[in-house]
Amino acid sequence: MSIRIILKIMIKFILPIALFIAAVYGISYFWTNSSPKGKKTIALGLIIALIIGISLTIFLIFD
């Protein structure tokens, strides 16, 4: 296999999986080490990010 093919596979599949695992680990780390006010802030931020992500996905699908 060519190096270019391996790099494309890594960028398309391995990198997003690694970023997702890192994000979940980071969120759980900050969640366990935060105060109740911090947990509310984290939850609000995640809800806003989810709404933006869903809206962007719908926009890009129908555009």
N, CA, C and O atoms as a GROMACS GRO file, in nm:
protein
  252
    1MET      N    1   0.083  -0.119   0.000
    1MET     CA    2   0.000   0.000   0.000
    1MET      C    3   0.088   0.125   0.000
    1MET      O    4   0.195   0.129   0.060
    2SER      N    5   0.039   0.222  -0.067
    2SER     CA    6   0.111   0.348  -0.077
    2SER      C    7   0.098   0.428   0.052
    2SER      O    8   0.003   0.412   0.128
    3ILE      N    9   0.194   0.512   0.075
    3ILE     CA   10   0.192   0.599   0.194
    3ILE      C   11   0.072   0.693   0.188
    3ILE      O   12   0.011   0.722   0.290
    4ARG      N   13   0.038   0.741   0.069
    4ARG     CA   14  -0.076   0.833   0.055
    4ARG      C   15  -0.206   0.765   0.094
    4ARG      O   16  -0.291   0.827   0.159
    5ILE      N   17  -0.223   0.640   0.056
    5ILE     CA   18  -0.345   0.567   0.091
    5ILE      C   19  -0.353   0.548   0.242
    5ILE      O   20  -0.460   0.564   0.301
    6ILE      N   21  -0.242   0.513   0.302
    6ILE     CA   22  -0.240   0.493   0.447
    6ILE      C   23  -0.271   0.624   0.520
    6ILE      O   24  -0.345   0.624   0.618
    7LEU      N   25  -0.215   0.736   0.472
    7LEU     CA   26  -0.243   0.866   0.534
    7LEU      C   27  -0.390   0.905   0.518
    7LEU      O   28  -0.448   0.960   0.611
    8LYS      N   29  -0.450   0.877   0.403
    8LYS     CA   30  -0.592   0.908   0.383
    8LYS      C   31  -0.678   0.825   0.477
    8LYS      O   32  -0.774   0.876   0.535
    9ILE      N   33  -0.645   0.697   0.493
    9ILE     CA   34  -0.720   0.611   0.584
    9ILE      C   35  -0.706   0.662   0.727
    9ILE      O   36  -0.803   0.664   0.802
   10MET      N   37  -0.585   0.703   0.764
   10MET     CA   38  -0.563   0.752   0.899
   10MET      C   39  -0.642   0.880   0.924
   10MET      O   40  -0.704   0.896   1.029
   11ILE      N   41  -0.640   0.971   0.828
   11ILE     CA   42  -0.711   1.098   0.846
   11ILE      C   43  -0.861   1.077   0.849
   11ILE      O   44  -0.931   1.143   0.926
   12LYS      N   45  -0.913   0.987   0.768
   12LYS     CA   46  -1.057   0.967   0.758
   12LYS      C   47  -1.114   0.885   0.873
   12LYS      O   48  -1.227   0.909   0.915
   13PHE      N   49  -1.039   0.789   0.925
   13PHE     CA   50  -1.096   0.696   1.022
   13PHE      C   51  -1.029   0.701   1.160
   13PHE      O   52  -1.098   0.714   1.261
   14ILE      N   53  -0.900   0.692   1.163
   14ILE     CA   54  -0.830   0.680   1.291
   14ILE      C   55  -0.829   0.813   1.366
   14ILE      O   56  -0.850   0.814   1.488
   15LEU      N   57  -0.804   0.923   1.298
   15LEU     CA   58  -0.798   1.053   1.364
   15LEU      C   59  -0.930   1.093   1.429
   15LEU      O   60  -0.929   1.137   1.544
   16PRO      N   61  -1.046   1.080   1.361
   16PRO     CA   62  -1.171   1.114   1.429
   16PRO      C   63  -1.201   1.026   1.550
   16PRO      O   64  -1.254   1.074   1.650
   17ILE      N   65  -1.167   0.899   1.542
   17ILE     CA   66  -1.189   0.809   1.656
   17ILE      C   67  -1.100   0.851   1.773
   17ILE      O   68  -1.146   0.854   1.888
   18ALA      N   69  -0.975   0.884   1.745
   18ALA     CA   70  -0.884   0.928   1.851
   18ALA      C   71  -0.930   1.060   1.912
   18ALA      O   72  -0.921   1.078   2.034
   19LEU      N   73  -0.979   1.153   1.830
   19LEU     CA   74  -1.028   1.280   1.882
   19LEU      C   75  -1.153   1.260   1.967
   19LEU      O   76  -1.170   1.327   2.069
   20PHE      N   77  -1.240   1.169   1.926
   20PHE     CA   78  -1.360   1.141   2.005
   20PHE      C   79  -1.324   1.082   2.141
   20PHE      O   80  -1.380   1.123   2.243
   21ILE      N   81  -1.232   0.988   2.144
   21ILE     CA   82  -1.190   0.927   2.270
   21ILE      C   83  -1.126   1.032   2.359
   21ILE      O   84  -1.151   1.035   2.480
   22ALA      N   85  -1.043   1.119   2.303
   22ALA     CA   86  -0.978   1.225   2.381
   22ALA      C   87  -1.082   1.323   2.436
   22ALA      O   88  -1.071   1.367   2.550
   23ALA      N   89  -1.183   1.356   2.355
   23ALA     CA   90  -1.287   1.448   2.401
   23ALA      C   91  -1.368   1.388   2.514
   23ALA      O   92  -1.398   1.456   2.613
   24VAL      N   93  -1.405   1.261   2.503
   24VAL     CA   94  -1.481   1.194   2.609
   24VAL      C   95  -1.398   1.187   2.737
   24VAL      O   96  -1.450   1.212   2.846
   25TYR      N   97  -1.271   1.152   2.724
   25TYR     CA   98  -1.184   1.146   2.842
   25TYR      C   99  -1.170   1.284   2.906
   25TYR      O  100  -1.177   1.296   3.029
   26GLY      N  101  -1.152   1.387   2.824
   26GLY     CA  102  -1.137   1.522   2.878
   26GLY      C  103  -1.263   1.571   2.948
   26GLY      O  104  -1.256   1.631   3.055
   27ILE      N  105  -1.378   1.546   2.888
   27ILE     CA  106  -1.504   1.587   2.949
   27ILE      C  107  -1.526   1.514   3.080
   27ILE      O  108  -1.567   1.575   3.179
   28SER      N  109  -1.500   1.384   3.083
   28SER     CA  110  -1.521   1.309   3.208
   28SER      C  111  -1.422   1.353   3.315
   28SER      O  112  -1.456   1.355   3.433
   29TYR      N  113  -1.299   1.388   3.275
   29TYR     CA  114  -1.200   1.435   3.371
   29TYR      C  115  -1.245   1.568   3.433
   29TYR      O  116  -1.243   1.583   3.556
   30PHE      N  117  -1.285   1.663   3.350
   30PHE     CA  118  -1.329   1.792   3.402
   30PHE      C  119  -1.459   1.779   3.479
   30PHE      O  120  -1.482   1.854   3.574
   31TRP      N  121  -1.545   1.685   3.439
   31TRP     CA  122  -1.673   1.666   3.508
   31TRP      C  123  -1.649   1.618   3.652
   31TRP      O  124  -1.712   1.668   3.745
   32THR      N  125  -1.560   1.522   3.670
   32THR     CA  126  -1.536   1.470   3.804
   32THR      C  127  -1.461   1.569   3.893
   32THR      O  128  -1.472   1.561   4.016
   33ASN      N  129  -1.386   1.661   3.835
   33ASN     CA  130  -1.307   1.755   3.914
   33ASN      C  131  -1.369   1.894   3.922
   33ASN      O  132  -1.300   1.990   3.955
   34SER      N  133  -1.498   1.906   3.893
   34SER     CA  134  -1.558   2.039   3.896
   34SER      C  135  -1.666   2.049   4.004
   34SER      O  136  -1.716   1.948   4.054
   35SER      N  137  -1.698   2.172   4.037
   35SER     CA  138  -1.802   2.201   4.135
   35SER      C  139  -1.939   2.187   4.069
   35SER      O  140  -1.947   2.172   3.948
   36PRO      N  141  -2.046   2.191   4.148
   36PRO     CA  142  -2.180   2.184   4.087
   36PRO      C  143  -2.205   2.297   3.985
   36PRO      O  144  -2.270   2.275   3.884
   37LYS      N  145  -2.153   2.416   4.012
   37LYS     CA  146  -2.168   2.525   3.915
   37LYS      C  147  -2.091   2.494   3.786
   37LYS      O  148  -2.138   2.522   3.676
   38GLY      N  149  -1.973   2.437   3.802
   38GLY     CA  150  -1.893   2.398   3.686
   38GLY      C  151  -1.961   2.290   3.604
   38GLY      O  152  -1.952   2.289   3.481
   39LYS      N  153  -2.028   2.196   3.673
   39LYS     CA  154  -2.099   2.091   3.602
   39LYS      C  155  -2.214   2.147   3.520
   39LYS      O  156  -2.241   2.100   3.409
   40LYS      N  157  -2.283   2.247   3.575
   40LYS     CA  158  -2.391   2.312   3.500
   40LYS      C  159  -2.335   2.381   3.376
   40LYS      O  160  -2.396   2.376   3.269
   41THR      N  161  -2.220   2.446   3.391
   41THR     CA  162  -2.157   2.513   3.278
   41THR      C  163  -2.115   2.413   3.171
   41THR      O  164  -2.136   2.437   3.052
   42ILE      N  165  -2.056   2.302   3.212
   42ILE     CA  166  -2.016   2.199   3.118
   42ILE      C  167  -2.138   2.143   3.046
   42ILE      O  168  -2.135   2.126   2.924
   43ALA      N  169  -2.244   2.114   3.120
   43ALA     CA  170  -2.366   2.060   3.059
   43ALA      C  171  -2.426   2.159   2.960
   43ALA      O  172  -2.468   2.120   2.851
   44LEU      N  173  -2.430   2.286   2.996
   44LEU     CA  174  -2.484   2.388   2.906
   44LEU      C  175  -2.399   2.399   2.779
   44LEU      O  176  -2.453   2.410   2.669
   45GLY      N  177  -2.269   2.395   2.794
   45GLY     CA  178  -2.179   2.400   2.679
   45GLY      C  179  -2.197   2.280   2.587
   45GLY      O  180  -2.195   2.294   2.464
   46LEU      N  181  -2.214   2.162   2.646
   46LEU     CA  182  -2.234   2.043   2.564
   46LEU      C  183  -2.367   2.046   2.491
   46LEU      O  184  -2.376   2.003   2.376
   47ILE      N  185  -2.471   2.098   2.557
   47ILE     CA  186  -2.602   2.110   2.491
   47ILE      C  187  -2.594   2.207   2.374
   47ILE      O  188  -2.647   2.180   2.267
   48ILE      N  189  -2.528   2.321   2.395
   48ILE     CA  190  -2.513   2.419   2.287
   48ILE      C  191  -2.432   2.360   2.171
   48ILE      O  192  -2.467   2.380   2.055
   49ALA      N  193  -2.324   2.288   2.202
   49ALA     CA  194  -2.242   2.227   2.098
   49ALA      C  195  -2.322   2.122   2.021
   49ALA      O  196  -2.307   2.109   1.900
   50LEU      N  197  -2.407   2.046   2.091
   50LEU     CA  198  -2.490   1.946   2.025
   50LEU      C  199  -2.591   2.012   1.931
   50LEU      O  200  -2.611   1.965   1.819
   51ILE      N  201  -2.654   2.119   1.976
   51ILE     CA  202  -2.752   2.190   1.893
   51ILE      C  203  -2.683   2.248   1.770
   51ILE      O  204  -2.736   2.239   1.659
   52ILE      N  205  -2.568   2.308   1.788
   52ILE     CA  206  -2.494   2.365   1.674
   52ILE      C  207  -2.451   2.255   1.578
   52ILE      O  208  -2.463   2.271   1.456
   53GLY      N  209  -2.403   2.143   1.631
   53GLY     CA  210  -2.361   2.032   1.545
   53GLY      C  211  -2.476   1.974   1.465
   53GLY      O  212  -2.460   1.945   1.346
   54ILE      N  213  -2.591   1.955   1.528
   54ILE     CA  214  -2.707   1.902   1.457
   54ILE      C  215  -2.755   2.001   1.352
   54ILE      O  216  -2.789   1.962   1.241
   55SER      N  217  -2.759   2.129   1.388
   55SER     CA  218  -2.804   2.231   1.292
   55SER      C  219  -2.710   2.238   1.172
   55SER      O  220  -2.755   2.248   1.058
   56LEU      N  221  -2.580   2.234   1.198
   56LEU     CA  222  -2.482   2.239   1.089
   56LEU      C  223  -2.494   2.115   1.000
   56LEU      O  224  -2.485   2.126   0.877
   57THR      N  225  -2.514   1.999   1.059
   57THR     CA  226  -2.530   1.878   0.981
   57THR      C  227  -2.654   1.884   0.894
   57THR      O  228  -2.649   1.850   0.776
   58ILE      N  229  -2.766   1.928   0.949
   58ILE     CA  230  -2.888   1.941   0.871
   58ILE      C  231  -2.870   2.043   0.759
   58ILE      O  232  -2.914   2.020   0.646
   59PHE      N  233  -2.805   2.157   0.789
   59PHE     CA  234  -2.781   2.257   0.687
   59PHE      C  235  -2.696   2.202   0.574
   59PHE      O  236  -2.726   2.224   0.456
   60LEU      N  237  -2.590   2.129   0.607
   60LEU     CA  238  -2.501   2.077   0.503
   60LEU      C  239  -2.568   1.964   0.423
   60LEU      O  240  -2.536   1.946   0.305
   61ILE      N  241  -2.659   1.890   0.484
   61ILE     CA  242  -2.727   1.784   0.410
   61ILE      C  243  -2.824   1.844   0.308
   61ILE      O  244  -2.831   1.798   0.194
   62PHE      N  245  -2.899   1.946   0.349
   62PHE     CA  246  -3.001   2.001   0.262
   62PHE      C  247  -2.951   2.114   0.172
   62PHE      O  248  -3.028   2.164   0.089
   63ASP      N  249  -2.828   2.155   0.186
   63ASP     CA  250  -2.778   2.264   0.104
   63ASP      C  251  -2.740   2.216  -0.034
   63ASP      O  252  -2.695   2.295  -0.116
   0.00000   0.00000   0.00000
